[in-house]
């Protein structure tokens, strides 16, 4: 677990080579609404993956040092250096 915000716990994982990244989101008050996404390959730069659950709120995993100002301007909030969540 790397972050907890808005009643949700965010978990990150990756394989040994750093080629596969996964983000899992667990809503504490609605465990059945958990969701996850994985990204295989790619450059590992910028927006890596996005996942959303039954509540239609999205979580985005970004690479280290990625400039998130455009995501934040579009309604996302940074809850971890590499995770942003939609506000609505």
FIKOLZA-1660 file (N, C-alpha, C; in steps of 0.1 Angstrom, whole numbers, plus 5000, padded with zeros to 4 digits):
% residues 88
   i   px   py   pz ch aa at
   1 5009 4988 5000  A  X  N
   1 5000 5000 5000  A  X CA
   1 5009 5012 5000  A  X  C
   2 5006 5021 4991  A  X  N
   2 5014 5033 4990  A  X CA
   2 5007 5046 4993  A  X  C
   3 4993 5046 4993  A  X  N
   3 4986 5058 4996  A  X CA
   3 4972 5054 5000  A  X  C
   4 4966 5063 5008  A  X  N
   4 4952 5061 5012  A  X CA
   4 4945 5075 5011  A  X  C
   5 4935 5076 5003  A  X  N
   5 4928 5089 5001  A  X CA
   5 4914 5087 4997  A  X  C
   6 4905 5095 5002  A  X  N
   6 4891 5095 4998  A  X CA
   6 4884 5081 5001  A  X  C
   7 4889 5075 5012  A  X  N
   7 4883 5062 5016  A  X CA
   7 4888 5050 5007  A  X  C
   8 4899 5052 5000  A  X  N
   8 4904 5041 4991  A  X CA
   8 4919 5039 4994  A  X  C
   9 4923 5027 4994  A  X  N
   9 4937 5023 4996  A  X CA
   9 4943 5020 4982  A  X  C
  10 4955 5025 4979  A  X  N
  10 4961 5023 4966  A  X CA
  10 4974 5015 4968  A  X  C
  11 4974 5004 4960  A  X  N
  11 4985 4995 4960  A  X CA
  11 4993 4995 4947  A  X  C
  12 5006 4994 4947  A  X  N
  12 5014 4994 4935  A  X CA
  12 5022 4981 4935  A  X  C
  13 5025 4976 4923  A  X  N
  13 5034 4965 4922  A  X CA
  13 5040 4965 4908  A  X  C
  14 5052 4958 4907  A  X  N
  14 5058 4957 4894  A  X CA
  14 5067 4944 4894  A  X  C
  15 5070 4940 4882  A  X  N
  15 5078 4928 4881  A  X CA
  15 5093 4932 4884  A  X  C
  16 5102 4922 4885  A  X  N
  16 5116 4924 4888  A  X CA
  16 5123 4933 4877  A  X  C
  17 5119 4932 4865  A  X  N
  17 5125 4939 4854  A  X CA
  17 5119 4953 4853  A  X  C
  18 5108 4956 4860  A  X  N
  18 5102 4969 4859  A  X CA
  18 5094 4971 4846  A  X  C
  19 5091 4960 4839  A  X  N
  19 5084 4961 4826  A  X CA
  19 5069 4961 4828  A  X  C
  20 5064 4955 4839  A  X  N
  20 5050 4954 4842  A  X CA
  20 5047 4961 4855  A  X  C
  21 5037 4971 4854  A  X  N
  21 5033 4978 4866  A  X CA
  21 5018 4976 4868  A  X  C
  22 5014 4975 4880  A  X  N
  22 5000 4973 4884  A  X CA
  22 4996 4983 4895  A  X  C
  23 4984 4987 4894  A  X  N
  23 4978 4996 4904  A  X CA
  23 4964 4990 4908  A  X  C
  24 4963 4987 4920  A  X  N
  24 4950 4982 4926  A  X CA
  24 4944 4992 4935  A  X  C
  25 4931 4994 4935  A  X  N
  25 4924 5004 4943  A  X CA
  25 4914 4996 4951  A  X  C
  26 4914 4998 4964  A  X  N
  26 4905 4991 4973  A  X CA
  26 4897 5001 4981  A  X  C
  27 4884 5002 4978  A  X  N
  27 4875 5011 4986  A  X CA
  27 4872 5005 4999  A  X  C
  28 4876 5011 5010  A  X  N
  28 4874 5005 5023  A  X CA
  28 4860 5003 5026  A  X  C
  29 4851 5012 5023  A  X  N
  29 4836 5011 5026  A  X CA
  29 4829 5002 5016  A  X  C
  30 4835 4998 5005  A  X  N
  30 4828 4990 4995  A  X CA
  30 4838 4980 4989  A  X  C
  31 4843 4970 4997  A  X  N
  31 4853 4961 4992  A  X CA
  31 4850 4954 4978  A  X  C
  32 4837 4952 4975  A  X  N
  32 4833 4946 4963  A  X CA
  32 4837 4956 4951  A  X  C
  33 4839 4968 4954  A  X  N
  33 4842 4978 4943  A  X CA
  33 4857 4979 4940  A  X  C
  34 4865 4970 4944  A  X  N
  34 4879 4971 4942  A  X CA
  34 4882 4969 4927  A  X  C
  35 4892 4975 4922  A  X  N
  35 4896 4974 4908  A  X CA
  35 4911 4976 4906  A  X  C
  36 4916 4971 4895  A  X  N
  36 4930 4972 4892  A  X CA
  36 4933 4972 4877  A  X  C
  37 4945 4976 4874  A  X  N
  37 4949 4976 4860  A  X CA
  37 4964 4973 4860  A  X  C
  38 4969 4967 4849  A  X  N
  38 4983 4965 4847  A  X CA
  38 4987 4970 4834  A  X  C
  39 5000 4974 4833  A  X  N
  39 5005 4978 4820  A  X CA
  39 5018 4970 4817  A  X  C
  40 5019 4964 4806  A  X  N
  40 5030 4956 4802  A  X CA
  40 5038 4962 4791  A  X  C
  41 5051 4964 4793  A  X  N
  41 5059 4970 4783  A  X CA
  41 5058 4985 4783  A  X  C
  42 5060 4991 4771  A  X  N
  42 5059 5005 4770  A  X CA
  42 5072 5012 4775  A  X  C
  43 5072 5025 4775  A  X  N
  43 5084 5032 4778  A  X CA
  43 5086 5035 4793  A  X  C
  44 5075 5034 4800  A  X  N
  44 5076 5036 4815  A  X CA
  44 5077 5051 4817  A  X  C
  45 5074 5060 4807  A  X  N
  45 5074 5074 4809  A  X CA
  45 5060 5080 4807  A  X  C
  46 5057 5090 4815  A  X  N
  46 5044 5096 4814  A  X CA
  46 5033 5089 4821  A  X  C
  47 5021 5089 4815  A  X  N
  47 5010 5082 4821  A  X CA
  47 5011 5067 4818  A  X  C
  48 5013 5059 4828  A  X  N
  48 5015 5045 4826  A  X CA
  48 5002 5037 4824  A  X  C
  49 4992 5040 4833  A  X  N
  49 4979 5033 4832  A  X CA
  49 4969 5041 4840  A  X  C
  50 4956 5037 4837  A  X  N
  50 4945 5043 4844  A  X CA
  50 4935 5032 4847  A  X  C
  51 4929 5033 4859  A  X  N
  51 4919 5023 4862  A  X CA
  51 4907 5031 4869  A  X  C
  52 4895 5025 4867  A  X  N
  52 4883 5031 4874  A  X CA
  52 4874 5020 4878  A  X  C
  53 4867 5023 4889  A  X  N
  53 4858 5013 4895  A  X CA
  53 4844 5016 4892  A  X  C
  54 4835 5009 4899  A  X  N
  54 4820 5011 4897  A  X CA
  54 4816 5026 4900  A  X  C
  55 4823 5033 4908  A  X  N
  55 4819 5047 4911  A  X CA
  55 4823 5056 4900  A  X  C
  56 4830 5051 4889  A  X  N
  56 4835 5059 4878  A  X CA
  56 4846 5069 4881  A  X  C
  57 4851 5068 4893  A  X  N
  57 4863 5076 4896  A  X CA
  57 4875 5069 4892  A  X  C
  58 4884 5076 4886  A  X  N
  58 4896 5071 4880  A  X CA
  58 4908 5073 4889  A  X  C
  59 4918 5064 4888  A  X  N
  59 4931 5066 4894  A  X CA
  59 4941 5064 4882  A  X  C
  60 4951 5072 4882  A  X  N
  60 4962 5072 4872  A  X CA
  60 4975 5070 4878  A  X  C
  61 4983 5061 4872  A  X  N
  61 4997 5058 4876  A  X CA
  61 5006 5065 4866  A  X  C
  62 5015 5074 4871  A  X  N
  62 5024 5081 4862  A  X CA
  62 5039 5077 4866  A  X  C
  63 5048 5080 4857  A  X  N
  63 5062 5077 4860  A  X CA
  63 5068 5087 4869  A  X  C
  64 5079 5083 4875  A  X  N
  64 5087 5093 4884  A  X CA
  64 5090 5106 4876  A  X  C
  65 5088 5117 4883  A  X  N
  65 5091 5130 4877  A  X CA
  65 5082 5135 4866  A  X  C
  66 5071 5128 4863  A  X  N
  66 5062 5132 4853  A  X CA
  66 5055 5145 4857  A  X  C
  67 5054 5155 4848  A  X  N
  67 5047 5167 4851  A  X CA
  67 5032 5165 4850  A  X  C
  68 5025 5166 4862  A  X  N
  68 5011 5162 4863  A  X CA
  68 5002 5175 4862  A  X  C
  69 5007 5186 4859  A  X  N
  69 4999 5198 4859  A  X CA
  69 4987 5197 4850  A  X  C
  70 4988 5191 4838  A  X  N
  70 4976 5189 4829  A  X CA
  70 4966 5180 4835  A  X  C
  71 4970 5169 4841  A  X  N
  71 4961 5160 4848  A  X CA
  71 4954 5167 4860  A  X  C
  72 4961 5175 4867  A  X  N
  72 4956 5182 4879  A  X CA
  72 4946 5193 4874  A  X  C
  73 4949 5200 4863  A  X  N
  73 4940 5210 4857  A  X CA
  73 4927 5204 4852  A  X  C
  74 4928 5191 4849  A  X  N
  74 4916 5184 4843  A  X CA
  74 4908 5177 4854  A  X  C
  75 4911 5180 4867  A  X  N
  75 4903 5174 4878  A  X CA
  75 4909 5163 4886  A  X  C
  76 4922 5160 4884  A  X  N
  76 4928 5150 4892  A  X CA
  76 4936 5156 4904  A  X  C
  77 4937 5148 4915  A  X  N
  77 4944 5152 4926  A  X CA
  77 4955 5142 4929  A  X  C
  78 4967 5147 4932  A  X  N
  78 4979 5139 4935  A  X CA
  78 4978 5134 4949  A  X  C
  79 4977 5120 4951  A  X  N
  79 4977 5114 4964  A  X CA
  79 4990 5107 4968  A  X  C
  80 4999 5106 4958  A  X  N
  80 5012 5100 4959  A  X CA
  80 5020 5106 4948  A  X  C
  81 5033 5105 4949  A  X  N
  81 5042 5110 4938  A  X CA
  81 5038 5104 4924  A  X  C
  82 5033 5092 4924  A  X  N
  82 5030 5086 4911  A  X CA
  82 5015 5082 4909  A  X  C
  83 5006 5087 4918  A  X  N
  83 4992 5083 4917  A  X CA
  83 4984 5096 4918  A  X  C
  84 4975 5098 4908  A  X  N
  84 4965 5108 4909  A  X CA
  84 4951 5102 4908  A  X  C
  85 4941 5109 4915  A  X  N
  85 4928 5104 4915  A  X CA
  85 4918 5114 4910  A  X  C
  86 4907 5110 4903  A  X  N
  86 4898 5120 4898  A  X CA
  86 4889 5125 4910  A  X  C
  87 4885 5138 4909  A  X  N
  87 4877 5144 4919  A  X CA
  87 4863 5141 4918  A  X  C
  88 4859 5137 4906  A  X  N
  88 4845 5135 4904  A  X CA
  88 4841 5127 4892  A  X  C
% end
